[in-house]
Every structure is written in C-alpha cells, then in structure tokens.
Amino acid sequence: MMTFLARMKVKEGKEAEFIRLAQALTSKVLTHESGTVAYEFFKLRDVPLGYAVFEQFMSEEDEEAHRNTDYFHNLAPQMLECLDGTYVRESLDSID
C-alpha cells in the first residue's frame, strides 16, 4: 500500500480555480483508477489558503499509473500554477 499526504498553499484569488481543478481530478481518479484506495482534497482548518490531498494506492505501480494518466498531465500543471510556492508530500506508513 502506498499512502501520501501532500500539503500546499494556494495563491490568494486562485482558490475557486484550484478547487474546481481538484474536484475534476478527484472525479477522474475515483472513476478510472481501480488501484486507488482513497483520493481526497481537504481545506486545512488552521492554515489560511492551505489545502491537502490524501492519496492511497494499492501499489507503487498503481501510484505510477495515476501519475501517468492524460488527465493528471492535463490538470496537475494547472493546479501547480494556483499554488503559492510548492507542495510538501509526506509518505505515510501504517502502524499495524
């Protein structure tokens, strides 16, 4: 299992565009990627303009397949343009 949490900050005035793109990407992922266990964006409660995405894949191959889809290649660069800086991606391991 591959699990990640990525945190990011969106530029002021770009929130609506970022949310639209995040929702479009989430819809595509959940519809077309059988190896995706979870994929969901969140607004960070205590960080102004802060967002996070929780991603969980069955395997490294499923995560790689996700990153190689046409819709990821189309939407991800547009989302990156909305960010104030870059994102921090943290790998998570189960404790059981």
Secondary structure as GFF3:
##gff-version 3
##sequence-region A 1 96
A	DSSP	beta_strand	2	10	.	.	.	ID=ss1
A	DSSP	alpha_helix	15	32	.	.	.	ID=ss2
A	DSSP	beta_strand	36	43	.	.	.	ID=ss3
A	DSSP	beta_strand	50	57	.	.	.	ID=ss4
A	DSSP	alpha_helix	60	67	.	.	.	ID=ss5
A	DSSP	alpha_helix	70	81	.	.	.	ID=ss6
A	DSSP	beta_strand	83	92	.	.	.	ID=ss7
###
